[in-house]
Amino acid sequence: MNRHSLRARLTLWYTVTLVVVLMLFAGDVLLVQQRLGLRRMDRELDTVEATLANVFREELRELDDPPTAAMEARNDIASLGPAIAILDRRGSPLAVQLNGLSLDELVPQGDRSPVRTVRAGGVAWRVHARAEQFGDVAATFVIARPLTDIAREQNEVREAVLVVIPLALLLAGLGGWWLASVGLRPVREMSRRAASIPLGGLEDLGAPPRDAELGQLARAFNGLVARLRSALQTQRQFMADASHELRTPVSVIRTAADVALSRDHREETEYREALAMTGAQARRLGRLVEDMLVLARADAGAYPLQPVDLYLSDVVEECRSLVDVLAAERGITVTSSGPRDVPVRGDEEL
């Protein structure tokens, strides 16, 4: 795969963008999953905390002894929470069930927040603390549960993400490569047809594709080919016109020289006339060359037209005088007739 090709770059950008989107999505999923897990656990701990407070109230009413009521309440709901503590107003434990944990780890000194996350025994715990007043008796109920279930759920989500994202990227990369190939197929076809156009041929790319952008590209190329075709036709016509214009003075010079040399002895005036004719035609050749340069500049748009008033009869008479020598060689007499002083407007140099 050529990494500089448009197809490769499109696929690469598409895949990189998808990687960023999927990573952001996976991070958001993990964050939402953690928040939902904590919210669910908070609701469960609130329920256990309220149940513990109600049981303690009932036991306190029956026994009228806070430590004993706390022990009975702890025993009644021991199965609802792995870590339970009932504290008096001074923070001293009335009844605890910590399963080997330290109370100071679950309830750090000076921390009075009702909901906290602490690390105890190498595990993260969610701790709820709730203070209640029962007449003259004040008690704080502490319920804690480890976050291992939430951590396990997050690990499962991470494992799923690590499996799904590479597969999604693989499928997306293959799909992006295929889509780029299909989308750029008209461009490759236009390139192939453009490369197959011979040097002398000016065929276009045919009907443009229906796609807006590719159709615009094909129309632009066809327009360029049409302009090249017009320029080439103009060049060919110019060369044909130049050959035609140059043929006449060259023929006149050759004929004048042949006539002058056809006899060994001629009068000086005849030689002078032949040389004068040759010089005139040579000057005409020079003017024709200059005129062709002017025409070339005019075709290229680099020559500003300077129209003036001309007479058509003067142009006709000049042309007639040029072919007199050729006509006389063949015994032909060329005359011009028609209205005189017919005005026209044009560039005298052209």
Rosetta silent file (secondary structure, phi, psi, omega in degrees, C-alpha in Angstrom):
SEQUENCE: MNRHSLRARLTLWYTVTLVVVLMLFAGDVLLVQQRLGLRRMDRELDTVEATLANVFREELRELDDPPTAAMEARNDIASLGPAIAILDRRGSPLAVQLNGLSLDELVPQGDRSPVRTVRAGGVAWRVHARAEQFGDVAATFVIARPLTDIAREQNEVREAVLVVIPLALLLAGLGGWWLASVGLRPVREMSRRAASIPLGGLEDLGAPPRDAELGQLARAFNGLVARLRSALQTQRQFMADASHELRTPVSVIRTAADVALSRDHREETEYREALAMTGAQARRLGRLVEDMLVLARADAGAYPLQPVDLYLSDVVEECRSLVDVLAAERGITVTSSGPRDVPVRGDEEL
SCORE:     score description
SCORE:     0.000 S_00000001
   1 L     0.000  124.873  177.715    0.000    0.000    0.000 S_00000001
   2 L   -77.333  114.805 -174.951    1.424    3.344   -1.008 S_00000001
   3 L   -71.584  -12.348  178.464    1.161    5.522    2.089 S_00000001
   4 L   -91.651   -4.939 -179.354    1.222    8.651   -0.072 S_00000001
   5 L   -72.462  152.496  179.523   -1.851    7.633   -2.064 S_00000001
   6 H   -62.768  -38.057  179.851   -5.098    9.470   -1.475 S_00000001
   7 H   -62.836  -43.268  179.420   -6.852    6.197   -0.703 S_00000001
   8 H   -66.109  -40.853 -179.743   -4.305    5.320    1.988 S_00000001
   9 H   -67.348  -40.157  176.917   -4.469    8.786    3.520 S_00000001
  10 H   -61.759  -44.861  179.241   -8.270    8.767    3.577 S_00000001
  11 H   -63.674  -40.988 -179.754   -8.284    5.347    5.226 S_00000001
  12 H   -63.766  -47.538  179.388   -5.627    6.434    7.730 S_00000001
  13 H   -63.050  -39.978  178.882   -7.483    9.619    8.705 S_00000001
  14 H   -63.111  -43.946 -178.733  -10.737    7.704    8.949 S_00000001
  15 H   -67.804  -43.252  178.891   -9.151    5.037   11.173 S_00000001
  16 H   -61.843  -43.637  177.944   -7.362    7.568   13.403 S_00000001
  17 H   -61.464  -41.555  179.454  -10.577    9.530   13.839 S_00000001
  18 H   -66.226  -37.474  177.107  -12.436    6.345   14.682 S_00000001
  19 H   -59.417  -46.783 -179.714   -9.731    5.382   17.215 S_00000001
  20 H   -61.979  -45.028 -179.331  -10.135    8.727   18.976 S_00000001
  21 H   -63.145  -44.618 -178.992  -13.928    8.450   18.958 S_00000001
  22 H   -66.752  -38.054  178.353  -13.891    4.862   20.249 S_00000001
  23 H   -66.158  -42.424  176.236  -11.376    5.668   22.984 S_00000001
  24 H   -62.888  -41.345  179.515  -13.455    8.627   24.139 S_00000001
  25 H   -64.889  -42.739  179.358  -16.570    6.473   24.019 S_00000001
  26 H   -64.045  -42.635  176.945  -14.885    3.664   25.980 S_00000001
  27 H   -61.684  -40.340  178.219  -13.651    6.109   28.607 S_00000001
  28 H   -65.917  -39.187  178.272  -17.123    7.592   28.899 S_00000001
  29 H   -62.543  -44.326  179.240  -18.650    4.105   29.230 S_00000001
  30 H   -63.500  -40.653  179.853  -16.229    3.216   32.039 S_00000001
  31 H   -65.807  -44.995  179.066  -16.920    6.494   33.812 S_00000001
  32 H   -65.012  -40.499  179.576  -20.688    6.112   33.522 S_00000001
  33 H   -62.968  -39.492  178.299  -20.488    2.473   34.600 S_00000001
  34 H   -65.965  -43.384  179.918  -18.488    3.463   37.691 S_00000001
  35 H   -64.266  -42.346  178.863  -20.918    6.229   38.594 S_00000001
  36 H   -64.488  -40.048  178.059  -23.920    3.960   38.145 S_00000001
  37 H   -63.261  -43.477  177.902  -22.262    1.263   40.269 S_00000001
  38 H   -65.282  -39.163  179.146  -21.502    3.741   43.049 S_00000001
  39 H   -64.436  -41.358  178.040  -25.021    5.132   42.881 S_00000001
  40 H   -64.092  -42.965  179.383  -26.484    1.637   43.154 S_00000001
  41 H   -66.307  -37.494  178.149  -24.244    0.792   46.094 S_00000001
  42 H   -62.135  -40.494  178.104  -25.102    4.091   47.807 S_00000001
  43 H   -64.089  -41.795  179.394  -28.792    3.272   47.575 S_00000001
  44 H   -64.676  -42.364  179.771  -28.191   -0.184   49.043 S_00000001
  45 H   -67.598  -36.036  175.540  -26.060    1.216   51.874 S_00000001
  46 H   -61.583  -40.264  179.331  -28.685    3.874   52.619 S_00000001
  47 H   -65.130  -45.306  178.807  -31.278    1.114   52.893 S_00000001
  48 H   -63.674  -39.756 -179.577  -29.085   -0.973   55.224 S_00000001
  49 H   -63.689  -43.971  178.173  -28.274    2.124   57.271 S_00000001
  50 H   -65.580  -39.259  177.715  -31.944    3.008   57.692 S_00000001
  51 H   -63.588  -43.472  179.086  -32.764   -0.600   58.599 S_00000001
  52 H   -61.910  -41.658  179.296  -29.967   -0.659   61.190 S_00000001
  53 H   -65.022  -40.543  179.197  -31.219    2.594   62.724 S_00000001
  54 H   -66.389  -42.760  178.727  -34.797    1.287   62.942 S_00000001
  55 H   -64.124  -41.834  178.528  -33.686   -2.002   64.508 S_00000001
  56 H   -62.143  -39.084  178.671  -31.520   -0.118   67.026 S_00000001
  57 H   -61.759  -45.691 -179.527  -34.489    2.110   67.911 S_00000001
  58 H   -65.837  -42.292  179.493  -36.718   -0.897   68.574 S_00000001
  59 H   -66.894  -37.187  179.011  -34.060   -2.694   70.599 S_00000001
  60 H   -66.572  -35.766  178.582  -33.322    0.447   72.588 S_00000001
  61 H   -66.754  -37.310 -178.282  -37.022    0.846   73.390 S_00000001
  62 H   -79.265  -41.932 -172.105  -37.220   -2.741   74.643 S_00000001
  63 H   -96.765  -27.254 -178.601  -33.876   -3.023   76.443 S_00000001
  64 L    55.748   34.827  177.438  -33.157    0.618   77.407 S_00000001
  65 L  -140.606  106.308 -174.544  -29.437   -0.175   77.253 S_00000001
  66 H   -55.253  -47.099 -179.287  -27.504    1.336   74.319 S_00000001
  67 H   -62.144  -41.721  179.991  -24.606   -1.185   74.236 S_00000001
  68 H   -68.506  -42.002  178.273  -26.943   -4.173   74.412 S_00000001
  69 H   -61.225  -37.984  179.095  -29.348   -2.649   71.876 S_00000001
  70 H   -66.120  -40.621  179.272  -26.387   -1.996   69.574 S_00000001
  71 H   -64.556  -42.611  179.626  -25.209   -5.605   69.868 S_00000001
  72 H   -65.059  -43.252  179.577  -28.702   -6.951   69.114 S_00000001
  73 H   -62.823  -40.623  178.461  -29.143   -4.603   66.166 S_00000001
  74 H   -62.995  -42.401 -178.961  -25.749   -5.631   64.769 S_00000001
  75 H   -66.328  -34.473 -177.580  -26.616   -9.310   65.081 S_00000001
  76 H   -67.191  -34.939 -175.834  -29.996   -8.821   63.377 S_00000001
  77 L  -115.592   23.358 -177.276  -28.534   -7.263   60.210 S_00000001
  78 H   -60.103  -29.999 -177.685  -25.071   -8.831   60.229 S_00000001
  79 H   -78.111  -10.537 -175.968  -25.783  -10.530   56.923 S_00000001
  80 H   -89.285  -11.319 -178.913  -26.588   -7.219   55.159 S_00000001
  81 L  -156.590  131.360 -179.433  -23.141   -5.683   55.413 S_00000001
  82 L   -69.488  -23.114 -179.680  -19.622   -7.062   55.828 S_00000001
  83 E  -131.492  115.285 -177.616  -18.552   -4.025   57.876 S_00000001
  84 E  -132.867  137.263  175.890  -20.920   -2.543   60.493 S_00000001
  85 E  -144.655  136.265  174.736  -20.161   -0.187   63.367 S_00000001
  86 E  -119.134  120.087 -174.158  -22.435    1.592   65.875 S_00000001
  87 E  -113.595  151.973  175.293  -20.709    4.454   67.705 S_00000001
  88 L   -86.045 -172.603 -175.473  -21.780    6.614   70.623 S_00000001
  89 L   -65.755  -23.548  179.181  -21.686   10.394   70.690 S_00000001
  90 L   -88.733   -2.530 -179.020  -17.956   10.367   71.549 S_00000001
  91 L    88.696    6.608  177.668  -17.143    8.048   68.625 S_00000001
  92 L   -81.554  141.969 -176.910  -16.495    5.035   70.815 S_00000001
  93 E   -72.449  132.082  171.446  -17.780    1.748   69.380 S_00000001
  94 E   -92.224  -38.827  177.111  -20.928    0.248   70.905 S_00000001
  95 E  -156.426  135.645 -178.357  -20.971   -2.709   68.498 S_00000001
  96 E  -136.915  152.191  170.480  -18.766   -3.489   65.515 S_00000001
  97 E  -144.240   91.199 -170.555  -18.431   -6.133   62.837 S_00000001
  98 L  -109.062   -7.158  177.409  -15.356   -5.220   60.812 S_00000001
  99 L    52.441   49.122  175.521  -14.069   -8.632   59.644 S_00000001
 100 L    88.032   -3.470  179.742  -10.474   -7.864   60.501 S_00000001
 101 L   -86.146  162.165  176.841  -10.545   -4.208   59.427 S_00000001
 102 L   -95.117  137.546  178.757   -9.568   -1.298   61.595 S_00000001
 103 H   -63.596  -33.297  179.198  -12.252    1.203   62.577 S_00000001
 104 H   -66.467  -27.363  177.037   -9.755    4.022   62.079 S_00000001
 105 H   -71.935  -39.063 -179.414   -9.334    2.940   58.443 S_00000001
 106 H   -78.867  -35.610 -178.147  -13.078    3.072   57.790 S_00000001
 107 L  -126.710   83.713  179.508  -13.720    6.202   59.864 S_00000001
 108 L   -61.001  148.291  179.947  -10.593    8.383   59.874 S_00000001
 109 L   -62.790  132.739  178.170  -10.305   10.821   62.736 S_00000001
 110 L    85.435   -7.645  179.352  -11.805   14.207   61.901 S_00000001
 111 L   -91.627  108.388 -178.021  -13.619   12.978   58.770 S_00000001
 112 L  -107.491   11.978 -179.870  -17.314   13.708   59.312 S_00000001
 113 L   -67.285  137.928 -176.786  -18.460   13.300   55.679 S_00000001
 114 L   -71.377  -25.479 -179.460  -21.549   11.066   55.451 S_00000001
 115 E  -132.827  129.352 -178.824  -20.301    9.282   52.307 S_00000001
 116 E  -150.523  160.919  172.842  -16.692    8.514   51.556 S_00000001
 117 E  -119.011  121.569 -177.892  -14.453    6.088   49.699 S_00000001
 118 E  -124.724  166.793  177.078  -11.476    4.814   51.672 S_00000001
 119 E  -115.981  119.783 -177.995   -8.804    2.203   51.167 S_00000001
 120 E  -139.972  134.194 -179.707   -8.540   -0.418   53.862 S_00000001
 121 L    63.516   27.204 -179.802   -6.875   -3.797   53.773 S_00000001
 122 L    76.474   10.740 -178.353   -5.658   -3.122   50.239 S_00000001
 123 E  -129.969  144.442  174.923   -9.246   -2.782   48.969 S_00000001
 124 E   -78.705  135.682 -179.009  -11.368    0.275   48.204 S_00000001
 125 E  -124.211  144.629  172.516  -14.452    0.574   50.452 S_00000001
 126 E  -100.886  121.599 -172.539  -17.589    2.653   50.176 S_00000001
 127 E  -118.863  130.721  173.127  -18.464    3.978   53.632 S_00000001
 128 E  -115.926  132.693  176.747  -21.727    5.572   54.808 S_00000001
 129 E  -125.748  131.001 -174.905  -21.970    7.220   58.222 S_00000001
 130 E  -136.774  121.005  179.240  -25.321    8.392   59.640 S_00000001
 131 E   -93.901  134.931  179.772  -25.866   10.121   62.977 S_00000001
 132 E  -132.861  152.980  177.857  -29.236    9.662   64.761 S_00000001
 133 E  -118.498  124.864  179.702  -30.708   10.943   68.004 S_00000001
 134 E  -120.996   81.572 -175.864  -32.935    8.658   70.078 S_00000001
 135 L    68.736 -119.078  178.339  -34.069   10.777   72.997 S_00000001
 136 L   -87.660   -4.932 -176.843  -31.033   11.182   75.209 S_00000001
 137 E  -100.385  126.483  174.779  -29.078    8.573   73.243 S_00000001
 138 E  -110.953  136.663 -178.975  -27.010    9.641   70.214 S_00000001
 139 E  -143.016  148.359  175.601  -25.573    7.036   67.875 S_00000001
 140 E  -118.050  127.857 -177.726  -23.688    6.979   64.593 S_00000001
 141 E  -104.917  123.449 -178.780  -24.248    4.051   62.242 S_00000001
 142 E  -115.368  123.179  177.411  -21.386    3.139   59.905 S_00000001
 143 E  -123.330  133.097 -179.141  -21.977    0.729   57.007 S_00000001
 144 E  -138.028  143.947  175.375  -19.199   -0.186   54.551 S_00000001
 145 E  -137.169  144.798  177.720  -18.925   -2.455   51.553 S_00000001
 146 E   -73.139  152.248  179.609  -15.925   -3.183   49.328 S_00000001
 147 L   -92.344   23.780 -177.890  -15.910   -1.880   45.767 S_00000001
 148 H   -65.359  -36.369  179.135  -14.659   -5.190   44.423 S_00000001
 149 H   -63.811  -43.456  178.834  -17.902   -5.857   42.522 S_00000001
 150 H   -65.729  -40.455  178.243  -17.691   -2.492   40.775 S_00000001
 151 H   -63.666  -39.551  178.506  -13.990   -3.051   40.054 S_00000001
 152 H   -64.978  -41.545  177.405  -14.781   -6.491   38.632 S_00000001
 153 H   -61.852  -40.948  179.053  -17.503   -5.010   36.423 S_00000001
 154 H   -66.524  -37.691  176.789  -15.082   -2.346   35.195 S_00000001
 155 H   -63.582  -39.664  177.676  -12.459   -4.982   34.433 S_00000001
 156 H   -63.761  -40.775  177.984  -15.029   -6.919   32.437 S_00000001
 157 H   -64.784  -41.728  178.985  -15.919   -3.757   30.516 S_00000001
 158 H   -62.110  -43.648  178.863  -12.219   -3.049   29.875 S_00000001
 159 H   -62.340  -40.522  177.507  -11.662   -6.577   28.607 S_00000001
 160 H   -64.712  -39.824  179.343  -14.670   -6.252   26.320 S_00000001
 161 H   -64.592  -42.012 -179.737  -13.386   -2.892   25.080 S_00000001
 162 H   -65.346  -22.995  177.161   -9.920   -4.345   24.420 S_00000001
 163 H   -89.153  -42.896 -172.931  -11.530   -7.048   22.300 S_00000001
 164 H   -73.817  -42.217 -174.582  -14.217   -5.003   20.564 S_00000001
 165 H   -62.768  -47.562  176.932  -12.186   -1.900   19.676 S_00000001
 166 H   -59.905  -39.905  177.624   -9.452   -3.719   17.671 S_00000001
 167 H   -64.173  -42.285  178.958  -12.112   -5.713   15.826 S_00000001
 168 H   -63.372  -40.133  178.742  -14.079   -2.538   15.156 S_00000001
 169 H   -66.167  -40.179  178.322  -10.928   -0.790   13.921 S_00000001
 170 H   -62.299  -48.772  179.179  -10.062   -3.716   11.673 S_00000001
 171 H   -63.952  -41.106 -179.906  -13.539   -3.810   10.170 S_00000001
 172 H   -65.927  -39.767  178.259  -13.642   -0.015    9.916 S_00000001
 173 H   -63.708  -44.802  177.859  -10.211    0.086    8.241 S_00000001
 174 H   -64.397  -42.204  178.213  -11.193   -2.558    5.708 S_00000001
 175 H   -65.166  -40.384  177.621  -14.528   -0.838    5.132 S_00000001
 176 H   -64.537  -39.206  177.073  -12.847    2.557    4.785 S_00000001
 177 H   -62.946  -43.141 -179.904  -10.334    1.125    2.306 S_00000001
 178 H   -66.571  -43.182  179.575  -13.143   -0.420    0.272 S_00000001
 179 H   -64.164  -41.607  178.064  -15.241    2.761    0.361 S_00000001
 180 H   -64.183  -37.878  178.507  -12.232    4.871   -0.651 S_00000001
 181 H   -64.293  -44.190  179.215  -11.500    2.439   -3.481 S_00000001
 182 H   -66.323  -42.201 -178.512  -15.085    2.619   -4.718 S_00000001
 183 H   -66.929  -33.951 -177.695  -15.220    6.397   -4.339 S_00000001
 184 H   -93.819    1.694  179.495  -11.925    6.962   -6.154 S_00000001
 185 H   -59.472  -42.635  176.442  -12.597    4.431   -8.909 S_00000001
 186 H   -60.976  -34.012  178.360  -13.878    7.161  -11.303 S_00000001
 187 H   -65.861  -42.899  177.657  -10.684    9.147  -10.637 S_00000001
 188 H   -64.284  -37.818  178.533   -8.543    6.127  -11.533 S_00000001
 189 H   -65.113  -42.677  177.460  -10.647    5.574  -14.653 S_00000001
 190 H   -63.971  -38.742  178.136  -10.199    9.220  -15.667 S_00000001
 191 H   -63.638  -42.053  179.932   -6.452    8.931  -15.024 S_00000001
 192 H   -63.510  -44.208 -179.507   -6.260    5.796  -17.162 S_00000001
 193 H   -67.845  -37.585  178.157   -8.163    7.418  -20.019 S_00000001
 194 H   -65.598  -38.753  179.327   -6.095   10.591  -19.750 S_00000001
 195 H   -70.045  -25.886 -178.150   -2.860    8.550  -19.858 S_00000001
 196 H   -85.201   -6.416  178.409   -4.087    6.617  -22.900 S_00000001
 197 L   -70.108  121.717 -179.235   -4.723    9.780  -24.959 S_00000001
 198 L   -68.916  168.657 -177.274   -1.995    9.850  -27.651 S_00000001
 199 L   -61.763  -39.789 -178.528    0.156   12.886  -28.287 S_00000001
 200 L   -87.948   -9.906 -177.672   -1.711   13.835  -31.422 S_00000001
 201 L   -92.948  150.881 -179.534   -5.145   12.890  -30.103 S_00000001
 202 L  -132.446   43.112  176.290   -7.393   15.191  -28.165 S_00000001
 203 L   -70.815  148.527  178.116  -10.156   12.907  -26.999 S_00000001
 204 L   -91.138 -171.695 -177.630  -11.874   13.978  -23.800 S_00000001
 205 L   -87.250    7.417 -179.169  -12.740   11.851  -20.785 S_00000001
 206 L    80.951 -162.354 -178.574  -16.249   11.153  -21.996 S_00000001
 207 L   -65.087  132.808 -179.830  -19.377   11.792  -19.963 S_00000001
 208 L   -68.524  152.149  176.803  -18.512   13.122  -16.489 S_00000001
 209 L   -61.983  161.157 -179.420  -19.418   10.994  -13.443 S_00000001
 210 L   -74.594  -18.560  178.070  -22.635   11.713  -11.622 S_00000001
 211 L   -63.752  139.862 -175.176  -20.742   12.659   -8.474 S_00000001
 212 H   -62.173  -51.042 -176.390  -20.715   16.425   -8.031 S_00000001
 213 H   -69.057  -46.274 -179.964  -16.994   16.799   -7.240 S_00000001
 214 H   -67.647  -35.940  175.916  -15.767   14.178   -9.710 S_00000001
 215 H   -62.965  -39.214  177.352  -18.147   15.486  -12.365 S_00000001
 216 H   -64.225  -40.555  177.597  -16.720   18.967  -11.863 S_00000001
 217 H   -63.397  -44.328 -179.669  -13.194   17.577  -12.241 S_00000001
 218 H   -64.728  -41.533  178.834  -14.129   15.712  -15.435 S_00000001
 219 H   -64.614  -38.314  178.297  -15.850   18.780  -16.895 S_00000001
 220 H   -64.204  -41.838  178.749  -12.812   20.929  -16.090 S_00000001
 221 H   -66.397  -42.924  178.226  -10.506   18.427  -17.809 S_00000001
 222 H   -62.057  -37.616  176.231  -12.811   18.168  -20.817 S_00000001
 223 H   -63.868  -39.585  177.098  -12.845   21.959  -21.016 S_00000001
 224 H   -63.328  -43.141  178.613   -9.040   21.986  -20.959 S_00000001
 225 H   -63.023  -39.707  179.078   -8.930   19.385  -23.732 S_00000001
 226 H   -63.325  -40.130  178.481  -11.416   21.436  -25.764 S_00000001
 227 H   -67.499  -38.583  176.664   -9.229   24.529  -25.382 S_00000001
 228 H   -64.986  -39.573  177.864   -6.147   22.545  -26.391 S_00000001
 229 H   -61.816  -44.280  179.203   -8.020   21.168  -29.384 S_00000001
 230 H   -63.684  -41.254  179.637   -9.008   24.697  -30.429 S_00000001
 231 H   -65.585  -39.525  179.346   -5.436   25.942  -29.943 S_00000001
 232 H   -66.960  -41.103  176.994   -4.028   23.045  -31.976 S_00000001
 233 H   -63.326  -40.144  177.302   -6.516   23.612  -34.762 S_00000001
 234 H   -62.909  -40.199  179.280   -5.633   27.305  -34.745 S_00000001
 235 H   -65.063  -42.915  179.222   -1.942   26.402  -34.916 S_00000001
 236 H   -64.016  -42.289  178.611   -2.494   24.023  -37.807 S_00000001
 237 H   -64.108  -38.501  178.797   -4.559   26.602  -39.651 S_00000001
 238 H   -63.951  -41.799  178.745   -1.877   29.200  -38.977 S_00000001
 239 H   -65.308  -38.662  177.826    0.811   26.916  -40.393 S_00000001
 240 H   -64.931  -43.898  178.750   -1.317   26.238  -43.462 S_00000001
 241 H   -64.158  -40.504 -179.924   -1.926   29.959  -43.968 S_00000001
 242 H   -64.364  -41.539  178.073    1.762   30.713  -43.446 S_00000001
 243 H   -61.915  -40.981  179.828    2.769   28.071  -46.004 S_00000001
 244 H   -65.711  -42.136 -178.366    0.293   29.500  -48.469 S_00000001
 245 H   -69.060  -36.760 -178.407    1.491   33.056  -47.917 S_00000001
 246 H   -76.306  -23.910 -177.397    5.170   32.144  -48.181 S_00000001
 247 H   -63.025  -39.564 -175.265    4.694   30.063  -51.303 S_00000001
 248 H   -64.321  -54.718 -179.825    3.831   33.094  -53.475 S_00000001
 249 H   -64.499  -33.891  177.469    6.936   35.284  -52.848 S_00000001
 250 H   -64.651  -41.605  178.100    9.233   32.263  -52.988 S_00000001
 251 H   -64.876  -39.016  179.269    7.711   31.264  -56.332 S_00000001
 252 H   -64.080  -44.315  179.871    8.069   34.828  -57.611 S_00000001
 253 H   -62.789  -44.703 -179.706   11.749   34.960  -56.600 S_00000001
 254 H   -64.111  -42.048 -179.472   12.455   31.587  -58.183 S_00000001
 255 H   -65.881  -43.161  179.631   10.598   32.515  -61.380 S_00000001
 256 H   -61.552  -40.588  178.930   12.340   35.899  -61.657 S_00000001
 257 H   -67.308  -41.665  179.587   15.725   34.223  -61.236 S_00000001
 258 H   -63.790  -41.287  179.915   14.909   31.513  -63.768 S_00000001
 259 H   -65.017  -42.019 -178.306   13.712   34.069  -66.315 S_00000001
 260 H   -66.774  -31.146 -177.535   16.813   36.226  -65.835 S_00000001
 261 H   -96.496    2.251 -177.458   19.122   33.242  -66.269 S_00000001
 262 L   -70.964  -21.746  176.365   17.251   31.631  -69.133 S_00000001
 263 L  -122.889  151.691 -177.320   19.424   33.492  -71.659 S_00000001
 264 L   -72.923  -33.914 -175.740   23.171   34.060  -71.600 S_00000001
 265 L  -126.937  125.193  176.029   23.022   37.713  -72.538 S_00000001
 266 L  -134.878  164.681  177.070   20.418   40.216  -71.396 S_00000001
 267 L   -72.585  153.841  179.203   20.180   43.911  -71.154 S_00000001
 268 H   -59.705  -36.516 -179.359   21.237   45.571  -67.934 S_00000001
 269 H   -63.941  -35.016  179.537   17.716   46.870  -67.449 S_00000001
 270 H   -67.601  -41.016  176.404   16.347   43.316  -67.551 S_00000001
 271 H   -64.410  -40.831  178.331   18.767   42.211  -64.871 S_00000001
 272 H   -61.088  -42.438  179.158   17.890   45.250  -62.810 S_00000001
 273 H   -62.668  -41.559  179.394   14.184   44.462  -63.141 S_00000001
 274 H   -64.660  -43.454  178.605   14.802   40.851  -62.074 S_00000001
 275 H   -66.762  -38.239  177.488   16.892   41.957  -59.097 S_00000001
 276 H   -62.260  -43.103  177.960   14.340   44.602  -58.180 S_00000001
 277 H   -62.386  -42.845  179.512   11.594   41.968  -58.293 S_00000001
 278 H   -63.808  -43.068  178.442   13.715   39.621  -56.180 S_00000001
 279 H   -62.994  -40.977  179.379   14.447   42.364  -53.644 S_00000001
 280 H   -62.035  -43.545 -179.391   10.794   43.321  -53.448 S_00000001
 281 H   -70.205  -32.555  175.675    9.770   39.734  -52.824 S_00000001
 282 H   -64.512  -42.335  176.242   12.545   39.309  -50.235 S_00000001
 283 H   -63.207  -36.514  178.267   11.229   42.363  -48.426 S_00000001
 284 H   -65.483  -38.965  175.849    7.757   40.859  -48.689 S_00000001
 285 H   -59.461  -42.117  178.015    9.083   37.656  -47.161 S_00000001
 286 H   -61.626  -42.368  178.693   10.458   39.710  -44.282 S_00000001
 287 H   -65.360  -37.787  179.289    7.104   41.432  -43.820 S_00000001
 288 H   -63.118  -41.108  177.892    5.336   38.066  -43.939 S_00000001
 289 H   -62.197  -44.431  177.299    7.597   36.735  -41.200 S_00000001
 290 H   -62.814  -40.431  178.738    6.891   39.818  -39.110 S_00000001
 291 H   -63.421  -38.348  178.702    3.173   39.476  -39.856 S_00000001
 292 H   -65.153  -37.806  175.987    3.235   35.841  -38.754 S_00000001
 293 H   -64.252  -40.576  177.773    4.842   36.881  -35.483 S_00000001
 294 H   -63.636  -42.645  179.054    2.168   39.531  -35.055 S_00000001
 295 H   -63.522  -40.125  178.619   -0.552   36.973  -35.810 S_00000001
 296 H   -62.494  -41.822  177.159    0.962   34.554  -33.314 S_00000001
 297 H   -66.366  -37.823  178.985    0.932   37.271  -30.667 S_00000001
 298 H   -65.519  -40.853  177.606   -2.614   38.210  -31.617 S_00000001
 299 H   -64.013  -33.101  179.138   -3.749   34.575  -31.307 S_00000001
 300 L   -81.355   -2.756  179.108   -2.124   34.452  -27.887 S_00000001
 301 L    80.639   11.935 -177.809   -3.960   37.623  -26.878 S_00000001
 302 L   -99.543    4.982 -178.859   -0.711   39.586  -26.468 S_00000001
 303 L  -119.396  114.787  178.774   -1.244   41.919  -29.435 S_00000001
 304 L   -75.700  130.895  178.468   -3.721   44.780  -29.035 S_00000001
 305 L   -69.290  141.923  177.863   -5.734   45.413  -32.177 S_00000001
 306 L  -127.472   78.140 -176.795   -5.400   48.873  -33.729 S_00000001
 307 E   -68.978  137.572  176.066   -8.266   49.201  -36.229 S_00000001
 308 E  -136.252  169.700  177.821   -8.016   51.956  -38.855 S_00000001
 309 E   -81.532  125.721  178.711   -9.935   52.857  -42.027 S_00000001
 310 E  -126.185  167.202  176.582   -8.662   50.983  -45.106 S_00000001
 311 E  -114.765  127.562 -176.791   -9.727   50.635  -48.743 S_00000001
 312 H   -64.768  -32.706 -178.761  -10.445   47.169  -50.037 S_00000001
 313 H   -64.363  -33.876  178.256   -9.369   48.074  -53.588 S_00000001
 314 H   -66.188  -40.111  178.684   -5.816   48.826  -52.373 S_00000001
 315 H   -64.761  -42.348  179.657   -5.573   45.391  -50.772 S_00000001
 316 H   -64.685  -42.101 -179.033   -6.842   43.723  -53.982 S_00000001
 317 H   -65.169  -37.661  178.097   -4.406   45.673  -56.151 S_00000001
 318 H   -65.047  -41.429  178.189   -1.482   44.695  -53.914 S_00000001
 319 H   -65.500  -39.201 -179.368   -2.420   41.040  -54.189 S_00000001
 320 H   -64.140  -40.816 -178.232   -2.793   41.317  -57.994 S_00000001
 321 H   -66.397  -27.034 -179.208    0.659   42.837  -58.385 S_00000001
 322 H   -70.515  -32.172 -176.323    2.180   39.955  -56.433 S_00000001
 323 H   -96.813    2.718 -179.342    0.925   37.296  -58.832 S_00000001
 324 H   -59.532  -43.308 -176.783    1.706   39.211  -62.037 S_00000001
 325 H   -64.735  -45.389  179.263    5.099   37.518  -62.442 S_00000001
 326 H   -63.977  -39.087 -179.904    3.695   34.030  -61.939 S_00000001
 327 H   -68.665  -39.455 -179.240    0.801   34.753  -64.260 S_00000001
 328 H   -64.589  -33.032  178.966    3.069   36.222  -66.965 S_00000001
 329 H   -62.574  -30.865 -178.443    5.194   33.055  -66.909 S_00000001
 330 L  -101.646    8.924  178.086    2.133   31.063  -67.883 S_00000001
 331 L    73.101   30.648 -178.433    0.846   33.641  -70.314 S_00000001
 332 L  -111.734  138.398  176.515   -1.980   34.750  -68.065 S_00000001
 333 L  -107.674  125.698 -179.120   -3.048   38.324  -67.561 S_00000001
 334 L  -106.071  126.518  177.373   -4.522   39.194  -64.169 S_00000001
 335 L  -127.322  158.371  176.705   -6.787   42.210  -63.888 S_00000001
 336 L  -123.254  144.278  179.774   -8.905   43.571  -61.077 S_00000001
 337 L  -144.356  167.521 -179.743  -12.251   45.259  -61.381 S_00000001
 338 L   129.334  176.572 -179.097  -14.960   46.420  -59.106 S_00000001
 339 L   -64.848  144.530  179.682  -15.893   49.519  -57.210 S_00000001
 340 L   -92.645  158.954  174.173  -13.037   51.691  -56.101 S_00000001
 341 L    53.614   48.209  174.186  -12.436   53.126  -52.645 S_00000001
 342 L   -83.633  114.936 -174.712  -14.560   50.555  -50.757 S_00000001
 343 E   -78.363  139.479  171.489  -13.919   51.424  -47.095 S_00000001
 344 E  -135.978  163.319  179.154  -13.218   48.707  -44.515 S_00000001
 345 E  -123.050  124.083 -178.711  -12.007   48.892  -40.937 S_00000001
 346 E  -167.247  178.966  178.868   -9.196   46.672  -39.743 S_00000001
 347 E   -86.252  121.681 -175.661   -5.685   46.458  -38.409 S_00000001
 348 L   -65.099  -31.051 -179.692   -3.239   47.498  -41.116 S_00000001
 349 L   -73.360  -31.943 -179.479   -0.483   45.279  -39.697 S_00000001
 350 L   -85.637    0.000    0.000   -2.701   42.192  -39.724 S_00000001
